[in-house]
Amino acid sequence: MNVIVGFIIFIILSFGFSGVSACSGNLVDEDIAVKALEIQGFSDITIIEKDNWFIGFKGGGREDVVKFTAVATNPAGKKVEVDVFAGWPWKGATIRTR
């Protein structure tokens, strides 16, 4: 029984708090997402959501602690919704299109 409980706790901590911890997502400012999108040619950027829970289940990598959802104009001139994953303290940002 203890092995099962321990395994469940391990899974929750591994996937639920991917990266340093879910609290680290509060330390990541949305400016990181905006700068990453601007560098890739996006404009008219609006962050519509910030999420720092269960990032591993939402497309984030092992080092990501926060997911920003943004609406922006892509380099082709189309309005799109994109996700920007970021880590803390040293990982940069990753842009994922939908």
PDB file as gemmi writes it, atoms N, CA and C in Angstrom:
CRYST1    1.000    1.000    1.000  90.00  90.00  90.00 P 1                      
ATOM      1  N   MET A   1       0.827  -1.202   0.000  1.00  0.00           N  
ATOM      2  CA  MET A   1       0.000   0.000   0.000  1.00  0.00           C  
ATOM      3  C   MET A   1       0.867   1.260   0.000  1.00  0.00           C  
ATOM      4  N   ASN A   2       1.917   1.278   0.819  1.00  0.00           N  
ATOM      5  CA  ASN A   2       2.796   2.444   0.883  1.00  0.00           C  
ATOM      6  C   ASN A   2       3.494   2.698  -0.447  1.00  0.00           C  
ATOM      7  N   VAL A   3       3.805   1.621  -1.167  1.00  0.00           N  
ATOM      8  CA  VAL A   3       4.458   1.759  -2.471  1.00  0.00           C  
ATOM      9  C   VAL A   3       3.521   2.447  -3.454  1.00  0.00           C  
ATOM     10  N   ILE A   4       2.265   2.081  -3.441  1.00  0.00           N  
ATOM     11  CA  ILE A   4       1.277   2.683  -4.348  1.00  0.00           C  
ATOM     12  C   ILE A   4       1.086   4.162  -4.024  1.00  0.00           C  
ATOM     13  N   VAL A   5       0.946   4.503  -2.768  1.00  0.00           N  
ATOM     14  CA  VAL A   5       0.777   5.903  -2.360  1.00  0.00           C  
ATOM     15  C   VAL A   5       2.020   6.700  -2.744  1.00  0.00           C  
ATOM     16  N   GLY A   6       3.188   6.129  -2.492  1.00  0.00           N  
ATOM     17  CA  GLY A   6       4.428   6.807  -2.862  1.00  0.00           C  
ATOM     18  C   GLY A   6       4.536   7.037  -4.357  1.00  0.00           C  
ATOM     19  N   PHE A   7       4.130   6.038  -5.142  1.00  0.00           N  
ATOM     20  CA  PHE A   7       4.167   6.158  -6.598  1.00  0.00           C  
ATOM     21  C   PHE A   7       3.199   7.242  -7.079  1.00  0.00           C  
ATOM     22  N   ILE A   8       2.023   7.295  -6.513  1.00  0.00           N  
ATOM     23  CA  ILE A   8       1.041   8.328  -6.892  1.00  0.00           C  
ATOM     24  C   ILE A   8       1.575   9.715  -6.564  1.00  0.00           C  
ATOM     25  N   ILE A   9       2.161   9.875  -5.398  1.00  0.00           N  
ATOM     26  CA  ILE A   9       2.738  11.180  -5.025  1.00  0.00           C  
ATOM     27  C   ILE A   9       3.866  11.547  -5.989  1.00  0.00           C  
ATOM     28  N   PHE A  10       4.696  10.571  -6.342  1.00  0.00           N  
ATOM     29  CA  PHE A  10       5.785  10.816  -7.287  1.00  0.00           C  
ATOM     30  C   PHE A  10       5.245  11.292  -8.637  1.00  0.00           C  
ATOM     31  N   ILE A  11       4.226  10.638  -9.141  1.00  0.00           N  
ATOM     32  CA  ILE A  11       3.638  11.018 -10.435  1.00  0.00           C  
ATOM     33  C   ILE A  11       3.068  12.429 -10.376  1.00  0.00           C  
ATOM     34  N   ILE A  12       2.349  12.741  -9.322  1.00  0.00           N  
ATOM     35  CA  ILE A  12       1.764  14.081  -9.191  1.00  0.00           C  
ATOM     36  C   ILE A  12       2.853  15.138  -9.158  1.00  0.00           C  
ATOM     37  N   LEU A  13       3.888  14.904  -8.385  1.00  0.00           N  
ATOM     38  CA  LEU A  13       4.974  15.877  -8.289  1.00  0.00           C  
ATOM     39  C   LEU A  13       5.760  15.985  -9.590  1.00  0.00           C  
ATOM     40  N   SER A  14       5.956  14.867 -10.276  1.00  0.00           N  
ATOM     41  CA  SER A  14       6.733  14.869 -11.513  1.00  0.00           C  
ATOM     42  C   SER A  14       6.022  15.595 -12.644  1.00  0.00           C  
ATOM     43  N   PHE A  15       4.752  15.314 -12.809  1.00  0.00           N  
ATOM     44  CA  PHE A  15       4.024  15.900 -13.925  1.00  0.00           C  
ATOM     45  C   PHE A  15       3.251  17.148 -13.548  1.00  0.00           C  
ATOM     46  N   GLY A  16       2.764  17.223 -12.347  1.00  0.00           N  
ATOM     47  CA  GLY A  16       1.980  18.375 -11.924  1.00  0.00           C  
ATOM     48  C   GLY A  16       2.816  19.601 -11.705  1.00  0.00           C  
ATOM     49  N   PHE A  17       3.999  19.411 -11.174  1.00  0.00           N  
ATOM     50  CA  PHE A  17       4.874  20.539 -10.878  1.00  0.00           C  
ATOM     51  C   PHE A  17       6.132  20.442 -11.711  1.00  0.00           C  
ATOM     52  N   SER A  18       5.976  20.247 -13.014  1.00  0.00           N  
ATOM     53  CA  SER A  18       7.140  20.098 -13.868  1.00  0.00           C  
ATOM     54  C   SER A  18       8.050  21.304 -13.728  1.00  0.00           C  
ATOM     55  N   GLY A  19       9.321  21.065 -13.841  1.00  0.00           N  
ATOM     56  CA  GLY A  19      10.294  22.121 -13.647  1.00  0.00           C  
ATOM     57  C   GLY A  19      10.630  22.267 -12.181  1.00  0.00           C  
ATOM     58  N   VAL A  20      11.007  23.438 -11.779  1.00  0.00           N  
ATOM     59  CA  VAL A  20      11.425  23.676 -10.403  1.00  0.00           C  
ATOM     60  C   VAL A  20      10.255  23.473  -9.462  1.00  0.00           C  
ATOM     61  N   SER A  21       9.157  24.154  -9.696  1.00  0.00           N  
ATOM     62  CA  SER A  21       7.916  23.949  -8.949  1.00  0.00           C  
ATOM     63  C   SER A  21       6.841  24.830  -9.552  1.00  0.00           C  
ATOM     64  N   ALA A  22       5.611  24.547  -9.202  1.00  0.00           N  
ATOM     65  CA  ALA A  22       4.507  25.354  -9.730  1.00  0.00           C  
ATOM     66  C   ALA A  22       4.597  26.788  -9.236  1.00  0.00           C  
ATOM     67  N   CYS A  23       5.147  26.982  -8.057  1.00  0.00           N  
ATOM     68  CA  CYS A  23       5.281  28.337  -7.514  1.00  0.00           C  
ATOM     69  C   CYS A  23       6.266  29.167  -8.315  1.00  0.00           C  
ATOM     70  N   SER A  24       7.224  28.521  -8.977  1.00  0.00           N  
ATOM     71  CA  SER A  24       8.198  29.254  -9.786  1.00  0.00           C  
ATOM     72  C   SER A  24       7.530  29.964 -10.950  1.00  0.00           C  
ATOM     73  N   GLY A  25       6.391  29.462 -11.399  1.00  0.00           N  
ATOM     74  CA  GLY A  25       5.668  30.119 -12.481  1.00  0.00           C  
ATOM     75  C   GLY A  25       5.263  31.534 -12.130  1.00  0.00           C  
ATOM     76  N   ASN A  26       5.096  31.800 -10.837  1.00  0.00           N  
ATOM     77  CA  ASN A  26       4.764  33.155 -10.408  1.00  0.00           C  
ATOM     78  C   ASN A  26       5.940  34.100 -10.560  1.00  0.00           C  
ATOM     79  N   LEU A  27       7.136  33.562 -10.666  1.00  0.00           N  
ATOM     80  CA  LEU A  27       8.334  34.382 -10.800  1.00  0.00           C  
ATOM     81  C   LEU A  27       8.627  34.747 -12.247  1.00  0.00           C  
ATOM     82  N   VAL A  28       7.930  34.119 -13.190  1.00  0.00           N  
ATOM     83  CA  VAL A  28       8.166  34.359 -14.617  1.00  0.00           C  
ATOM     84  C   VAL A  28       7.179  35.415 -15.097  1.00  0.00           C  
ATOM     85  N   ASP A  29       7.729  36.515 -15.605  1.00  0.00           N  
ATOM     86  CA  ASP A  29       6.903  37.628 -16.065  1.00  0.00           C  
ATOM     87  C   ASP A  29       6.476  37.419 -17.517  1.00  0.00           C  
ATOM     88  N   GLU A  30       5.339  37.963 -17.883  1.00  0.00           N  
ATOM     89  CA  GLU A  30       4.832  37.789 -19.245  1.00  0.00           C  
ATOM     90  C   GLU A  30       5.707  38.473 -20.280  1.00  0.00           C  
ATOM     91  N   ASP A  31       6.618  39.350 -19.848  1.00  0.00           N  
ATOM     92  CA  ASP A  31       7.536  39.989 -20.790  1.00  0.00           C  
ATOM     93  C   ASP A  31       8.385  38.962 -21.537  1.00  0.00           C  
ATOM     94  N   ILE A  32       8.687  37.845 -20.895  1.00  0.00           N  
ATOM     95  CA  ILE A  32       9.456  36.793 -21.561  1.00  0.00           C  
ATOM     96  C   ILE A  32       8.693  36.269 -22.772  1.00  0.00           C  
ATOM     97  N   ALA A  33       7.398  36.047 -22.619  1.00  0.00           N  
ATOM     98  CA  ALA A  33       6.576  35.553 -23.728  1.00  0.00           C  
ATOM     99  C   ALA A  33       6.476  36.597 -24.835  1.00  0.00           C  
ATOM    100  N   VAL A  34       6.262  37.836 -24.450  1.00  0.00           N  
ATOM    101  CA  VAL A  34       6.131  38.913 -25.441  1.00  0.00           C  
ATOM    102  C   VAL A  34       7.426  39.070 -26.239  1.00  0.00           C  
ATOM    103  N   LYS A  35       8.567  39.071 -25.550  1.00  0.00           N  
ATOM    104  CA  LYS A  35       9.857  39.213 -26.236  1.00  0.00           C  
ATOM    105  C   LYS A  35      10.121  38.044 -27.176  1.00  0.00           C  
ATOM    106  N   ALA A  36       9.800  36.820 -26.739  1.00  0.00           N  
ATOM    107  CA  ALA A  36      10.000  35.650 -27.585  1.00  0.00           C  
ATOM    108  C   ALA A  36       9.158  35.753 -28.854  1.00  0.00           C  
ATOM    109  N   LEU A  37       7.925  36.196 -28.728  1.00  0.00           N  
ATOM    110  CA  LEU A  37       7.056  36.340 -29.898  1.00  0.00           C  
ATOM    111  C   LEU A  37       7.538  37.458 -30.818  1.00  0.00           C  
ATOM    112  N   GLU A  38       7.979  38.570 -30.245  1.00  0.00           N  
ATOM    113  CA  GLU A  38       8.478  39.681 -31.067  1.00  0.00           C  
ATOM    114  C   GLU A  38       9.717  39.264 -31.858  1.00  0.00           C  
ATOM    115  N   ILE A  39      10.606  38.521 -31.225  1.00  0.00           N  
ATOM    116  CA  ILE A  39      11.819  38.063 -31.911  1.00  0.00           C  
ATOM    117  C   ILE A  39      11.462  37.195 -33.119  1.00  0.00           C  
ATOM    118  N   GLN A  40      10.381  36.432 -33.021  1.00  0.00           N  
ATOM    119  CA  GLN A  40       9.959  35.555 -34.118  1.00  0.00           C  
ATOM    120  C   GLN A  40       9.058  36.261 -35.132  1.00  0.00           C  
ATOM    121  N   GLY A  41       8.868  37.564 -34.982  1.00  0.00           N  
ATOM    122  CA  GLY A  41       8.137  38.331 -35.984  1.00  0.00           C  
ATOM    123  C   GLY A  41       6.664  38.558 -35.706  1.00  0.00           C  
ATOM    124  N   PHE A  42       6.177  38.155 -34.534  1.00  0.00           N  
ATOM    125  CA  PHE A  42       4.776  38.395 -34.182  1.00  0.00           C  
ATOM    126  C   PHE A  42       4.596  39.847 -33.753  1.00  0.00           C  
ATOM    127  N   SER A  43       3.406  40.377 -33.954  1.00  0.00           N  
ATOM    128  CA  SER A  43       3.089  41.749 -33.532  1.00  0.00           C  
ATOM    129  C   SER A  43       1.693  41.786 -32.925  1.00  0.00           C  
ATOM    130  N   ASP A  44       1.286  42.929 -32.415  1.00  0.00           N  
ATOM    131  CA  ASP A  44      -0.030  43.110 -31.780  1.00  0.00           C  
ATOM    132  C   ASP A  44      -0.285  41.990 -30.770  1.00  0.00           C  
ATOM    133  N   ILE A  45       0.646  41.790 -29.866  1.00  0.00           N  
ATOM    134  CA  ILE A  45       0.624  40.667 -28.934  1.00  0.00           C  
ATOM    135  C   ILE A  45      -0.181  41.003 -27.694  1.00  0.00           C  
ATOM    136  N   THR A  46      -1.114  40.124 -27.353  1.00  0.00           N  
ATOM    137  CA  THR A  46      -1.902  40.249 -26.131  1.00  0.00           C  
ATOM    138  C   THR A  46      -1.860  38.917 -25.397  1.00  0.00           C  
ATOM    139  N   ILE A  47      -1.371  38.950 -24.162  1.00  0.00           N  
ATOM    140  CA  ILE A  47      -1.373  37.744 -23.329  1.00  0.00           C  
ATOM    141  C   ILE A  47      -2.771  37.604 -22.750  1.00  0.00           C  
ATOM    142  N   ILE A  48      -3.421  36.470 -23.015  1.00  0.00           N  
ATOM    143  CA  ILE A  48      -4.796  36.292 -22.540  1.00  0.00           C  
ATOM    144  C   ILE A  48      -4.899  35.334 -21.359  1.00  0.00           C  
ATOM    145  N   GLU A  49      -3.815  34.558 -21.108  1.00  0.00           N  
ATOM    146  CA  GLU A  49      -3.871  33.622 -19.987  1.00  0.00           C  
ATOM    147  C   GLU A  49      -2.462  33.272 -19.533  1.00  0.00           C  
ATOM    148  N   LYS A  50      -2.316  33.107 -18.231  1.00  0.00           N  
ATOM    149  CA  LYS A  50      -1.069  32.612 -17.637  1.00  0.00           C  
ATOM    150  C   LYS A  50      -1.437  31.422 -16.768  1.00  0.00           C  
ATOM    151  N   ASP A  51      -0.740  30.308 -16.981  1.00  0.00           N  
ATOM    152  CA  ASP A  51      -1.057  29.077 -16.262  1.00  0.00           C  
ATOM    153  C   ASP A  51       0.235  28.451 -15.761  1.00  0.00           C  
ATOM    154  N   ASN A  52       0.265  28.041 -14.499  1.00  0.00           N  
ATOM    155  CA  ASN A  52       1.465  27.389 -13.982  1.00  0.00           C  
ATOM    156  C   ASN A  52       1.153  26.082 -13.257  1.00  0.00           C  
ATOM    157  N   TRP A  53       0.068  25.426 -13.643  1.00  0.00           N  
ATOM    158  CA  TRP A  53      -0.287  24.134 -13.058  1.00  0.00           C  
ATOM    159  C   TRP A  53      -0.314  23.066 -14.138  1.00  0.00           C  
ATOM    160  N   PHE A  54       0.297  21.925 -13.864  1.00  0.00           N  
ATOM    161  CA  PHE A  54       0.297  20.763 -14.755  1.00  0.00           C  
ATOM    162  C   PHE A  54       0.782  21.104 -16.159  1.00  0.00           C  
ATOM    163  N   ILE A  55       1.855  21.866 -16.242  1.00  0.00           N  
ATOM    164  CA  ILE A  55       2.400  22.316 -17.522  1.00  0.00           C  
ATOM    165  C   ILE A  55       2.839  21.135 -18.387  1.00  0.00           C  
ATOM    166  N   GLY A  56       3.335  20.083 -17.765  1.00  0.00           N  
ATOM    167  CA  GLY A  56       3.754  18.897 -18.515  1.00  0.00           C  
ATOM    168  C   GLY A  56       2.628  18.250 -19.290  1.00  0.00           C  
ATOM    169  N   PHE A  57       1.402  18.365 -18.804  1.00  0.00           N  
ATOM    170  CA  PHE A  57       0.245  17.798 -19.496  1.00  0.00           C  
ATOM    171  C   PHE A  57      -0.305  18.739 -20.567  1.00  0.00           C  
ATOM    172  N   LYS A  58       0.191  19.952 -20.611  1.00  0.00           N  
ATOM    173  CA  LYS A  58      -0.336  20.958 -21.539  1.00  0.00           C  
ATOM    174  C   LYS A  58       0.632  21.281 -22.663  1.00  0.00           C  
ATOM    175  N   GLY A  59       1.619  20.411 -22.867  1.00  0.00           N  
ATOM    176  CA  GLY A  59       2.551  20.600 -23.963  1.00  0.00           C  
ATOM    177  C   GLY A  59       3.898  21.158 -23.570  1.00  0.00           C  
ATOM    178  N   GLY A  60       4.078  21.458 -22.307  1.00  0.00           N  
ATOM    179  CA  GLY A  60       5.341  22.003 -21.850  1.00  0.00           C  
ATOM    180  C   GLY A  60       6.402  20.940 -21.656  1.00  0.00           C  
ATOM    181  N   GLY A  61       7.633  21.375 -21.640  1.00  0.00           N  
ATOM    182  CA  GLY A  61       8.750  20.474 -21.427  1.00  0.00           C  
ATOM    183  C   GLY A  61       9.047  20.292 -19.952  1.00  0.00           C  
ATOM    184  N   ARG A  62      10.038  19.488 -19.678  1.00  0.00           N  
ATOM    185  CA  ARG A  62      10.408  19.148 -18.307  1.00  0.00           C  
ATOM    186  C   ARG A  62      10.849  20.372 -17.497  1.00  0.00           C  
ATOM    187  N   GLU A  63      11.488  21.338 -18.133  1.00  0.00           N  
ATOM    188  CA  GLU A  63      11.994  22.508 -17.434  1.00  0.00           C  
ATOM    189  C   GLU A  63      11.016  23.687 -17.433  1.00  0.00           C  
ATOM    190  N   ASP A  64       9.893  23.554 -18.102  1.00  0.00           N  
ATOM    191  CA  ASP A  64       8.922  24.650 -18.165  1.00  0.00           C  
ATOM    192  C   ASP A  64       8.114  24.719 -16.875  1.00  0.00           C  
ATOM    193  N   VAL A  65       7.872  25.949 -16.419  1.00  0.00           N  
ATOM    194  CA  VAL A  65       7.091  26.146 -15.198  1.00  0.00           C  
ATOM    195  C   VAL A  65       5.865  27.026 -15.428  1.00  0.00           C  
ATOM    196  N   VAL A  66       5.744  27.595 -16.610  1.00  0.00           N  
ATOM    197  CA  VAL A  66       4.603  28.457 -16.882  1.00  0.00           C  
ATOM    198  C   VAL A  66       4.231  28.387 -18.366  1.00  0.00           C  
ATOM    199  N   LYS A  67       2.935  28.544 -18.622  1.00  0.00           N  
ATOM    200  CA  LYS A  67       2.413  28.579 -19.997  1.00  0.00           C  
ATOM    201  C   LYS A  67       1.631  29.865 -20.165  1.00  0.00           C  
ATOM    202  N   PHE A  68       2.017  30.642 -21.161  1.00  0.00           N  
ATOM    203  CA  PHE A  68       1.269  31.840 -21.522  1.00  0.00           C  
ATOM    204  C   PHE A  68       0.512  31.555 -22.804  1.00  0.00           C  
ATOM    205  N   THR A  69      -0.737  31.954 -22.869  1.00  0.00           N  
ATOM    206  CA  THR A  69      -1.511  31.883 -24.104  1.00  0.00           C  
ATOM    207  C   THR A  69      -1.639  33.311 -24.606  1.00  0.00           C  
ATOM    208  N   ALA A  70      -1.312  33.502 -25.880  1.00  0.00           N  
ATOM    209  CA  ALA A  70      -1.327  34.846 -26.456  1.00  0.00           C  
ATOM    210  C   ALA A  70      -2.092  34.850 -27.767  1.00  0.00           C  
ATOM    211  N   VAL A  71      -2.660  35.998 -28.067  1.00  0.00           N  
ATOM    212  CA  VAL A  71      -3.246  36.252 -29.382  1.00  0.00           C  
ATOM    213  C   VAL A  71      -2.342  37.287 -30.025  1.00  0.00           C  
ATOM    214  N   ALA A  72      -1.903  36.996 -31.244  1.00  0.00           N  
ATOM    215  CA  ALA A  72      -0.963  37.887 -31.910  1.00  0.00           C  
ATOM    216  C   ALA A  72      -1.136  37.792 -33.425  1.00  0.00           C  
ATOM    217  N   THR A  73      -0.531  38.739 -34.122  1.00  0.00           N  
ATOM    218  CA  THR A  73      -0.504  38.705 -35.574  1.00  0.00           C  
ATOM    219  C   THR A  73       0.819  38.070 -35.980  1.00  0.00           C  
ATOM    220  N   ASN A  74       0.739  36.990 -36.761  1.00  0.00           N  
ATOM    221  CA  ASN A  74       1.961  36.293 -37.153  1.00  0.00           C  
ATOM    222  C   ASN A  74       2.654  37.036 -38.295  1.00  0.00           C  
ATOM    223  N   PRO A  75       3.867  36.624 -38.670  1.00  0.00           N  
ATOM    224  CA  PRO A  75       4.579  37.321 -39.747  1.00  0.00           C  
ATOM    225  C   PRO A  75       3.840  37.334 -41.080  1.00  0.00           C  
ATOM    226  N   ALA A  76       2.910  36.404 -41.282  1.00  0.00           N  
ATOM    227  CA  ALA A  76       2.121  36.374 -42.523  1.00  0.00           C  
ATOM    228  C   ALA A  76       0.924  37.320 -42.466  1.00  0.00           C  
ATOM    229  N   GLY A  77       0.732  37.983 -41.304  1.00  0.00           N  
ATOM    230  CA  GLY A  77      -0.358  38.944 -41.172  1.00  0.00           C  
ATOM    231  C   GLY A  77      -1.659  38.365 -40.660  1.00  0.00           C  
ATOM    232  N   LYS A  78      -1.654  37.111 -40.225  1.00  0.00           N  
ATOM    233  CA  LYS A  78      -2.871  36.478 -39.720  1.00  0.00           C  
ATOM    234  C   LYS A  78      -2.905  36.508 -38.204  1.00  0.00           C  
ATOM    235  N   LYS A  79      -4.094  36.716 -37.663  1.00  0.00           N  
ATOM    236  CA  LYS A  79      -4.296  36.692 -36.208  1.00  0.00           C  
ATOM    237  C   LYS A  79      -4.329  35.236 -35.759  1.00  0.00           C  
ATOM    238  N   VAL A  80      -3.456  34.878 -34.811  1.00  0.00           N  
ATOM    239  CA  VAL A  80      -3.355  33.500 -34.351  1.00  0.00           C  
ATOM    240  C   VAL A  80      -3.297  33.464 -32.825  1.00  0.00           C  
ATOM    241  N   GLU A  81      -3.589  32.280 -32.284  1.00  0.00           N  
ATOM    242  CA  GLU A  81      -3.452  32.031 -30.856  1.00  0.00           C  
ATOM    243  C   GLU A  81      -2.274  31.080 -30.677  1.00  0.00           C  
ATOM    244  N   VAL A  82      -1.329  31.442 -29.830  1.00  0.00           N  
ATOM    245  CA  VAL A  82      -0.124  30.636 -29.615  1.00  0.00           C  
ATOM    246  C   VAL A  82       0.110  30.446 -28.118  1.00  0.00           C  
ATOM    247  N   ASP A  83       0.850  29.394 -27.807  1.00  0.00           N  
ATOM    248  CA  ASP A  83       1.261  29.137 -26.427  1.00  0.00           C  
ATOM    249  C   ASP A  83       2.751  29.382 -26.327  1.00  0.00           C  
ATOM    250  N   VAL A  84       3.161  30.023 -25.243  1.00  0.00           N  
ATOM    251  CA  VAL A  84       4.575  30.246 -24.977  1.00  0.00           C  
ATOM    252  C   VAL A  84       4.874  29.622 -23.621  1.00  0.00           C  
ATOM    253  N   PHE A  85       5.788  28.658 -23.624  1.00  0.00           N  
ATOM    254  CA  PHE A  85       6.204  27.994 -22.393  1.00  0.00           C  
ATOM    255  C   PHE A  85       7.536  28.584 -21.963  1.00  0.00           C  
ATOM    256  N   ALA A  86       7.694  28.784 -20.667  1.00  0.00           N  
ATOM    257  CA  ALA A  86       8.940  29.351 -20.158  1.00  0.00           C  
ATOM    258  C   ALA A  86       9.330  28.656 -18.867  1.00  0.00           C  
ATOM    259  N   GLY A  87      10.620  28.698 -18.587  1.00  0.00           N  
ATOM    260  CA  GLY A  87      11.149  28.100 -17.373  1.00  0.00           C  
ATOM    261  C   GLY A  87      11.791  29.143 -16.499  1.00  0.00           C  
ATOM    262  N   TRP A  88      12.199  28.695 -15.322  1.00  0.00           N  
ATOM    263  CA  TRP A  88      12.845  29.592 -14.383  1.00  0.00           C  
ATOM    264  C   TRP A  88      13.909  28.823 -13.658  1.00  0.00           C  
ATOM    265  N   PRO A  89      15.047  29.316 -13.397  1.00  0.00           N  
ATOM    266  CA  PRO A  89      15.522  30.670 -13.675  1.00  0.00           C  
ATOM    267  C   PRO A  89      16.288  30.801 -14.987  1.00  0.00           C  
ATOM    268  N   TRP A  90      16.799  29.686 -15.578  1.00  0.00           N  
ATOM    269  CA  TRP A  90      17.689  29.833 -16.724  1.00  0.00           C  
ATOM    270  C   TRP A  90      17.111  29.398 -18.051  1.00  0.00           C  
ATOM    271  N   LYS A  91      16.008  28.710 -18.090  1.00  0.00           N  
ATOM    272  CA  LYS A  91      15.453  28.251 -19.353  1.00  0.00           C  
ATOM    273  C   LYS A  91      14.760  29.405 -20.056  1.00  0.00           C  
ATOM    274  N   GLY A  92      14.893  29.469 -21.343  1.00  0.00           N  
ATOM    275  CA  GLY A  92      14.234  30.517 -22.117  1.00  0.00           C  
ATOM    276  C   GLY A  92      12.785  30.179 -22.400  1.00  0.00           C  
ATOM    277  N   ALA A  93      12.290  30.625 -23.546  1.00  0.00           N  
ATOM    278  CA  ALA A  93      10.885  30.423 -23.885  1.00  0.00           C  
ATOM    279  C   ALA A  93      10.776  29.559 -25.146  1.00  0.00           C  
ATOM    280  N   THR A  94       9.686  28.800 -25.215  1.00  0.00           N  
ATOM    281  CA  THR A  94       9.378  27.972 -26.376  1.00  0.00           C  
ATOM    282  C   THR A  94       7.997  28.349 -26.874  1.00  0.00           C  
ATOM    283  N   ILE A  95       7.886  28.629 -28.172  1.00  0.00           N  
ATOM    284  CA  ILE A  95       6.609  29.016 -28.771  1.00  0.00           C  
ATOM    285  C   ILE A  95       6.012  27.784 -29.446  1.00  0.00           C  
ATOM    286  N   ARG A  96       4.747  27.530 -29.155  1.00  0.00           N  
ATOM    287  CA  ARG A  96       4.036  26.421 -29.801  1.00  0.00           C  
ATOM    288  C   ARG A  96       2.756  26.967 -30.430  1.00  0.00           C  
ATOM    289  N   THR A  97       2.602  26.682 -31.699  1.00  0.00           N  
ATOM    290  CA  THR A  97       1.390  27.117 -32.387  1.00  0.00           C  
ATOM    291  C   THR A  97       0.335  26.050 -32.246  1.00  0.00           C  
ATOM    292  N   ARG A  98      -0.895  26.422 -32.463  1.00  0.00           N  
ATOM    293  CA  ARG A  98      -2.019  25.473 -32.325  1.00  0.00           C  
ATOM    294  C   ARG A  98      -2.446  24.965 -33.673  1.00  0.00           C  
TER     295      ARG A  98                                                      
END                                                                             
